[in-house]
């Protein structure tokens, strides 16, 4: 499949070289925004730790870390250069220890060399969170300056292409990207189209969106079947879809729908209105087991079940009921 994709891309490059070049630039720079150097190293060191210490697989460890070491030797953006200035020396020394480990004869001495490398990696793991505090917004000038140079492109706006309609091209990128304060810290990217409208997208990392894309394709097939049936067509039945554009195996764009609320926001507002603690379940669990951090998995499940038995569990149901304009919707 990989070779087939390369063959298709090569033929497209012969036919539409400018479109392919723009696609490569936009995709590469969006991926660069998705995970900054500090985030990439934190994630990679976590996987590398499991590979070496749990799976006892130093080759897999190096397979994970090698691309990041190579990128650290060639920083491109201001963010990347700043990271290398702070941590570059430690990374070089750690990489040299690893190189000596693979070049030596297996034994106590070579294991000691790898331990020295991991002492530096552990130090990085502790220092990066203290040094790196992700702001509420990122400037493209510092994180992906190439996108600021993208104007009036041949490339179509992601998720808008329709062979029966006039193509909306990418006009420009908003110079500021918003960062959501959730666990995965997705970014909100705004792109101005050739039609003058501003299109919003959620840029997500740490996730493989290829299955989401397949789900949207399935919903499209279902919608086409619904339009062919007279009864469902008369009732205008259809599944609401949104654009999903995978950029890599762990990042991609999702079409942004304005005026939407997350389940967390709905429950939070409901509980604040009714003077309830937002972390009510957590409070009950800690009341049952104050030593939560030291519990086994089965003990945590028991504490969680206790919390569930002492809370109504219908917050979302009640919140949606209060938001409904009438009993039918």
C-alpha positions in Angstrom: 0.0 0.0 0.0 2.9 2.3 0.8 4.4 1.8 -2.6 1.1 2.2 -4.3 0.6 5.5 -2.5 4.1 6.7 -3.6 3.3 5.8 -7.2 0.0 7.7 -7.1 1.8 10.7 -5.6 4.5 10.6 -8.2 1.9 10.7 -11.0 0.1 13.5 -9.3 3.4 15.4 -9.0 3.8 15.0 -12.8 0.3 16.4 -13.5 0.0 19.0 -10.7 3.5 19.8 -9.3 2.4 23.0 -7.5 -0.5 21.4 -5.7 1.7 18.5 -4.5 4.3 20.9 -3.3 1.8 23.0 -1.4 0.3 19.9 0.1 3.7 18.8 1.4 4.4 22.2 2.9 1.0 22.6 4.6 1.0 19.1 5.9 4.6 19.3 7.3 4.1 22.6 9.0 0.7 21.7 10.6 2.4 18.5 12.0 5.1 20.8 13.3 2.5 22.8 15.3 0.7 19.7 16.5 3.7 18.5 18.7 6.4 21.0 19.6 9.9 19.7 20.5 9.2 19.5 24.3 6.0 17.5 23.7 7.7 15.2 21.2 10.5 14.4 23.6 8.3 13.8 26.6 6.2 11.4 24.6 9.2 9.7 22.9 11.1 9.2 26.2 8.0 7.6 27.7 7.8 5.0 24.9 11.6 4.6 24.9 11.6 3.9 28.6 9.0 1.1 28.2 11.0 -0.4 25.3 14.3 -0.5 27.2 13.3 -1.2 30.8 10.1 -3.2 30.4 10.4 -4.9 27.0 14.3 -5.1 27.3 14.6 -4.0 23.7 17.3 -1.3 23.2 17.0 -1.4 19.4 13.3 -0.4 19.7 14.4 2.3 22.2 16.8 3.7 19.7 14.3 3.4 16.8 12.1 5.7 18.8 14.7 8.3 19.8 16.9 8.4 16.7 14.5 10.6 14.6 14.3 13.1 17.4 18.1 13.3 17.9 18.3 13.9 14.1 15.8 16.7 14.3 17.5 18.3 17.3 20.7 18.6 15.2 18.7 20.7 12.6 16.3 23.0 14.4 14.2 25.1 12.0 11.8 27.3 14.1 12.5 29.7 16.9 10.8 27.2 19.3 13.1 24.4 18.2 16.2 26.5 18.4 15.3 27.6 21.9 14.8 24.0 23.0 18.2 22.9 21.5 19.9 25.8 23.2 18.6 24.7 26.6 18.8 20.9 26.2 21.1 20.3 23.2 24.3 19.5 25.2 22.6 16.9 27.3 21.0 15.3 24.2 24.3 15.1 22.5 26.0 13.5 25.5 23.1 11.0 25.9 23.2 10.1 22.2 27.0 9.5 22.4 26.5 7.2 25.4 23.9 5.2 23.4 26.2 5.1 20.4 29.0 3.7 22.5 26.6 1.1 24.0 25.7 -0.3 20.6 29.4 -0.2 19.5 30.6 -2.2 22.5 30.6 -5.8 23.5 27.5 -6.7 25.7 28.5 -6.8 29.3 28.5 -4.9 32.6 30.5 -2.0 31.1 28.1 -1.4 28.2 25.1 -1.6 30.5 26.7 1.1 32.7 27.1 3.2 29.6 23.4 2.9 28.9 22.6 3.8 32.5 24.6 7.0 32.1 22.5 7.8 29.0 19.3 7.2 30.9 20.4 9.4 33.8 20.5 12.2 31.3 17.1 11.2 29.8 15.5 11.1 33.2 16.9 14.5 34.0 15.3 15.8 30.8 12.0 14.2 31.8 12.1 16.2 35.0 13.3 19.5 33.5 11.2 19.7 30.4 7.8 20.1 32.3 9.3 22.9 34.5 10.8 24.7 31.5 8.0 24.2 29.0 4.7 25.8 29.9 2.4 25.7 26.9 0.7 29.1 26.5 -2.9 29.6 25.5 -1.9 30.5 22.0 1.0 29.9 19.7 2.4 32.3 17.0 3.1 30.8 13.6 6.1 33.1 13.3 7.7 31.1 16.1 6.3 27.6 15.4 5.6 27.3 11.7 6.8 30.4 9.8 6.4 28.7 6.4 2.6 28.8 6.8 2.7 32.6 7.0 4.1 32.6 3.5 1.2 30.5 2.2 -1.1 32.9 0.3 -3.6 32.3 -2.5 -2.8 28.7 -2.8 -3.9 26.2 -5.5 -4.7 23.8 -2.6 -8.4 23.4 -1.8 -9.7 24.2 1.7 -9.5 20.9 3.7 -12.9 19.1 3.8 -14.6 21.4 1.3 -13.9 19.8 -2.1 -17.0 19.0 -4.1 -16.8 18.2 -7.8 -20.2 19.8 -8.3 -19.3 23.1 -6.7 -16.7 25.9 -7.2 -13.5 25.0 -5.4 -12.7 27.0 -2.3 -8.9 27.5 -2.1 -6.7 28.3 0.9 -6.2 32.0 1.0 -4.1 32.5 4.2 -3.5 31.1 7.7 -4.3 33.1 10.8 -1.0 34.0 12.4 -2.1 32.9 15.9 -3.1 29.3 16.9 -5.2 28.8 20.0 -4.3 25.9 22.4 -7.1 24.2 24.3 -6.2 23.3 28.0 -7.4 19.7 27.8 -5.1 16.7 28.3 -3.9 16.3 24.7 -3.8 20.1 24.2 -5.3 20.3 20.7 -4.8 23.5 18.6 -7.5 25.6 17.0 -6.4 26.7 13.5 -8.2 29.3 11.4 -7.8 29.4 7.7 -9.2 32.1 5.4 -10.6 30.7 2.2 -10.7 32.2 -1.3 -14.4 32.9 -0.7 -13.5 35.3 2.1 -14.9 33.0 4.8 -12.8 31.8 7.8 -12.7 28.1 8.4 -11.9 26.6 11.8 -10.2 23.3 12.4 -9.1 21.4 15.5 -5.5 20.2 15.0 -5.1 17.1 17.1 -2.0 15.1 18.0 -1.4 11.9 19.9 -4.3 10.4 18.0 -4.8 8.3 14.8 -7.6 10.0 12.9 -7.7 7.5 10.0 -10.5 5.5 11.6 -12.5 8.7 12.2 -12.1 9.4 8.5 -13.4 6.0 7.6 -16.4 6.5 9.9 -17.2 9.8 8.1 -16.9 8.0 4.8 -19.4 5.3 6.1 -21.8 8.1 7.2 -21.6 9.5 3.7 -22.5 6.2 2.2 -25.5 5.9 4.6 -26.6 9.4 3.7 -26.6 8.6 0.0 -28.8 5.5 0.8 -31.2 7.7 2.9 -31.6 10.2 0.0 -32.6 7.4 -2.4 -35.4 6.2 -0.1 -38.6 8.3 -0.6 -39.6 8.1 3.0 -36.3 9.0 4.6 -35.7 11.7 1.9 -39.1 13.2 2.7 -38.2 13.5 6.3 -34.7 14.9 5.4 -33.0 12.2 7.5 -29.2 12.4 7.4 -26.2 12.0 9.7 -24.3 15.2 10.3 -20.7 14.9 9.2 -17.6 17.0 9.7 -14.3 17.0 7.9 -11.6 14.7 9.1 -8.2 15.0 7.5 -5.4 12.7 8.8 -1.9 14.3 8.4 0.1 11.4 9.8 -0.4 8.3 11.9 -0.8 10.4 15.1 -2.1 13.8 14.0 -4.8 15.3 11.8 -7.4 18.1 11.3 -11.0 17.9 12.4 -13.6 20.4 11.1 -14.5 22.9 13.9 -18.2 23.5 14.6 -18.9 26.8 16.4 -21.4 27.1 19.2 -20.8 23.6 20.5 -20.4 22.5 24.0 -18.3 19.6 25.4 -19.9 17.1 27.7 -17.6 18.4 30.4 -18.9 21.9 29.9 -22.5 20.8 30.1 -22.0 18.8 33.3 -19.9 21.6 34.8 -22.6 24.3 34.2 -25.3 22.0 35.5 -23.4 21.3 38.7 -22.5 24.9 39.3 -26.2 25.9 38.8 -27.2 23.3 41.4 -24.4 24.1 43.8 -22.7 20.7 43.4 -19.0 20.0 43.4 -17.6 19.4 39.9 -15.3 16.6 41.2 -18.1 15.0 43.3 -17.2 11.5 42.4 -13.5 12.0 43.1 -14.4 13.4 46.6 -16.4 10.3 47.4 -13.6 8.0 46.1 -11.1 9.8 48.3 -13.4 9.6 51.2 -13.6 5.8 50.7 -9.9 5.5 50.1 -7.7 8.4 51.2 -4.6 6.5 50.2 -5.7 6.4 46.5 -2.2 6.6 45.0 -1.1 3.4 46.7 -4.2 1.3 45.8 -4.1 -1.6 43.4 -6.3 -1.6 40.3 -9.0 -3.7 41.9 -9.1 -1.5 45.0 -9.4 1.6 42.8 -12.3 -0.1 41.1 -14.0 -0.7 44.4 -13.5 3.0 45.4 -14.9 4.1 42.1 -18.0 1.8 42.5 -18.5 3.4 45.9 -18.4 6.8 44.4 -20.9 5.8 41.7 -23.3 4.3 44.3 -23.3 7.6 46.3 -24.0 9.9 43.4 -27.1 10.2 41.2 -25.3 9.7 37.9 -28.0 11.5 35.9 -26.4 14.9 35.6 -26.1 14.7 31.8 -29.7 13.5 31.4 -31.0 16.3 33.6 -28.8 18.9 31.9 -29.9 18.0 28.4 -33.5 18.0 29.6 -33.2 21.5 31.0 -31.6 22.7 27.7 -34.4 21.1 25.5 -36.8 23.7 24.1 -39.7 21.2 24.3 -40.4 17.6 25.3 -39.9 16.2 21.8 -36.4 17.6 21.2 
